[in-house]
Amino acid sequence: MPVPFESGRKIVIMPKQIPEETKQRAIRLVLDHLDEYPNLTTACETVSKRLGFGAESLRRWVRQAQIDAGERQGASTSESERVRRLERENRELREANAILRD
């Protein structure tokens, strides 16, 4: 269950952390039974209700698993991590250059 806490005037609901093992189990359930449903969204809605988390989260996890397996086009997890790392390095280098110029 999400944990509410006060941030200034608003009450913010923090999302719960779902263990990686649970995510992988949910992904396997959807992929193993995908042919029993008319589409991915319906399969994710059914499985997510049983496991108690959001259908959209599960759908994103399944799509990323399909991309990582080469079954769907898109940026793999390793490519996304590499881009993030390079962007962070680029930002740090720009900051260092700005400091050196001053």
C-alpha positions in Angstrom: 0.0 0.0 0.0 1.4 3.4 -0.9 2.6 5.5 2.1 1.1 9.0 2.5 3.2 11.8 3.9 2.8 15.5 4.2 4.9 17.7 1.9 4.1 21.3 2.7 0.4 21.6 2.2 -0.1 18.5 0.0 -0.3 14.9 1.0 1.9 13.0 -1.4 1.4 9.2 -2.0 4.7 7.4 -2.4 4.5 4.4 -4.7 5.4 1.1 -3.2 8.6 -0.7 -4.2 7.8 -3.9 -6.0 10.6 -6.5 -5.6 12.4 -7.5 -8.9 11.4 -11.2 -8.3 7.7 -10.2 -8.3 8.1 -8.1 -11.4 9.8 -11.0 -13.3 7.1 -13.4 -12.1 4.4 -11.1 -13.3 6.1 -10.6 -16.7 6.4 -14.4 -17.1 2.7 -14.9 -16.3 1.7 -12.3 -18.9 4.0 -13.7 -21.6 3.1 -17.3 -20.9 -0.7 -16.6 -21.1 -0.7 -13.8 -23.7 -2.4 -16.0 -26.3 -5.4 -16.4 -24.0 -6.2 -12.7 -24.1 -7.2 -10.4 -27.0 -4.3 -8.0 -26.4 -1.4 -7.2 -24.1 -3.4 -4.6 -22.2 -6.1 -7.0 -21.2 -3.6 -9.6 -20.1 -1.8 -7.1 -18.0 -5.0 -5.8 -16.4 -6.0 -9.4 -15.4 -2.6 -10.4 -14.0 -2.0 -7.1 -12.2 -5.4 -7.3 -10.4 -4.4 -10.8 -9.1 -1.0 -9.6 -7.9 -2.1 -6.2 -6.6 -0.3 -3.5 -8.6 -0.9 -1.2 -11.5 -1.7 -2.6 -15.0 0.2 0.1 -16.7 3.3 -0.6 -14.8 3.1 -4.3 -15.7 2.4 -3.4 -19.4 5.6 -1.3 -19.5 7.6 -4.0 -17.8 6.3 -6.6 -20.3 7.0 -4.3 -23.3 10.6 -3.7 -22.1 11.1 -7.5 -21.6 10.0 -8.0 -25.2 12.4 -5.3 -26.4 15.2 -6.8 -24.4 14.4 -10.3 -25.9 14.5 -8.8 -29.4 10.7 -9.5 -30.0 9.9 -5.8 -30.3 11.7 -2.8 -31.6 13.0 -0.2 -29.2 15.9 0.7 -27.0 17.0 -2.1 -24.8 17.6 -1.7 -21.1 21.4 -1.8 -21.6 21.2 0.8 -24.3 19.1 3.1 -22.2 21.5 2.7 -19.2 24.4 3.5 -21.6 22.7 6.7 -22.9 21.9 7.8 -19.3 25.5 7.2 -18.2 26.9 9.2 -21.2 24.4 12.0 -20.7 25.5 12.3 -17.0 29.2 12.2 -18.0 28.5 14.9 -20.6 26.7 17.1 -18.1 29.6 16.7 -15.6 32.1 17.6 -18.3 30.1 20.7 -19.2 30.0 21.8 -15.6 33.8 21.2 -15.2 34.4 23.3 -18.4 32.2 26.1 -17.1 34.2 26.2 -13.8 37.5 26.3 -15.7 36.3 29.2 -17.9 35.4 31.3 -14.9 
